[in-house]
């Protein structure tokens, strides 16, 4: 039933068709009931009248004719008793004449007696095909039926004909076999003399009149049903138009929101569209882990590349780094030229320690991915692939929406954010430098060495930076390659002492040459 309701709701015109069909079928159902009622009424009337005439004829034959004829000097029982002084009707004639009276009293009811052996001089009634077949059937020795019924009629008229056999009795046999006008004189008791035929007709309009209140109710209810269906159809059409418009608007909004999502971080986008964050100027103070990175010698690299190549390379770089940031739950604050500013801890946080550790893992993954990209970029003919420096700091910042009522930006401000940028500034290409607090949270993830205490601009306290030692999986091995007549040695994978010794050895070799 639920599926049917959903289907009809989705197809309102079919709902209208169903309602209209149901209303139109009500008269059909009523006609079927009336037809059945008429059938039973006609059957009852025909059967009752047939039984009544049988009883009247039997009673008349036994209690009138038989008694009168048994008396001396009695008048004759004649079919033409009207023409003979003192005569009285035979049972068949009496039944026929009584039925004529019944037909006058009961409209639609007709009774007659038919026989293929009428008295001489008596008008012969033409037997119908039904009466002929019925008479033959009753005279068949194998027949066991006591009546035969035929029904006919049209849409608004119902007729029923009942034929029953008239058997010869003792008085009848004596009369017919001795009567001078009898066309057959060898009758026996039990022979079928003829047929007693009852014809009943009843127009269905007579029955319809009996249901005038029901018909009036159906007419009124059907009219209101059709009107209601039309009203619902109009509403469904309006709703369909509104749904189409709403679908179109939703599609437009979905497209716009998808485009807007490209300018927002997934966390910020979700928090706004799920109603967790109001689009209003507001900030709060939180302890975040801030990440800052930029590309070493980016300006010099851009001078060696065409703008189209630089754009494609920079977009690939940001795409790769952005995917890693999203993987670790970082919120990218902004792209500033070749620099990336990101933080972990807002709008969602797993606690200060986990946020710091996630940021360190992110930086390690970024440097590892850059190592892989460097090989690919060099294979494409890029002479100086991007090398990134990264700084990480954990501390309190103001985070939220900054700007005006018409234009705002979701970002962070504060000295701790600036410190991350300063730490990035002292990192080597491919290196990661973090503050002590960040290192304290992630000391089991990486090995790091403390650098000399430093004072940074805008930071009043002395800072001890920690440089990540990218050994093993976290540190790219030193490589060497030939570029024409030059030998290029990448010493990123070496510690400071090894780089110093190798550089001194190369200079000494060059001096001797």
Buried (B, 14 or more C-beta within 10 A) or exposed (E): EEEEEEEBEEEBEEBBBBBBEEBEEBBEEBBEEBBEBBBEBBBEBBBEBBEBBBEBBEEBBBEBBBEEBEEEEEBBBBBBBEEEEEBBBBBBBBBBEBBEEBBEEBEBBBBBBBBBEBBEEEEEEEBBEBBEBBBEBBEEEEEEEEBBBBEEBEEEEBBBBBBBBBBBBEBBBBBBBEBEEBEBEEBEEEBBBBBBBBBBBBBBEBBBEEBEEEBEEBEEEBEEBBEEBEEBBEEBEEBEEEEEEEEEEEEEEEEEBEEEBEEBBEBBBBBBEEEEBEEEEEBEEBBBBBBBBBBBEBEEBBEEBEEEBBEEBBEBBBEBBBEBBBEBBBBBBEBEEBBBBBBBBBBEBEEBEBBBBBBBBBBBBBBBBBBEBBEEBEEEEBEBBBBBBBBBBBBEBBBBBBEEEEEBEBBBEBBBBBBBBBBBBBBBBBBBBBBBBBBEBBEEBBBBEEBEEEEBEEBEEEBEBBBBBBEEEBBBEBBEEEEEEEEEEBBBBBEEEEBEEBEEEEEEEEEEE
